[in-house]
Amino acid sequence: MCYQLFIKALLADMGKSCTSGVSKQLVYARETGTIPWAWIVDETREPERVPSWDDPERFALVVQRSYRRDRWAQQPRRLEV
């Protein structure tokens, strides 16, 4: 919403001082039902999903496959480049 206002020259810039007021008003309008939540959606972002598993065994398999030991952690000397 802020970017749309900015490109239409209704906001001076995209700095926090200009966008925070718009954000506060949008939250208020959404919470009071003036603007439905579904009207303002950022289609460019993927929805956030919390990883979940059907059972502990499947979770354990995923963790087992993704485990990597940090072989540098126990090295007594490191070269700084």
C-alpha angles and dihedrals in degrees: 000000000000092000091051090052091046096052089049088054092244091120121050094219143338094259121128092253089063100036101043093071091051091048092050092050092049092051090049092048092049095046093049093046095245089122118029113235091235093061094071111054130150102222091185094069128075114236112255114248127189110225112248138174135206094233141358093258093060090047090051090053092053092048091047092052094047098046114116124177115226099233092185094058094081097041111122094210134034131190114231111211 
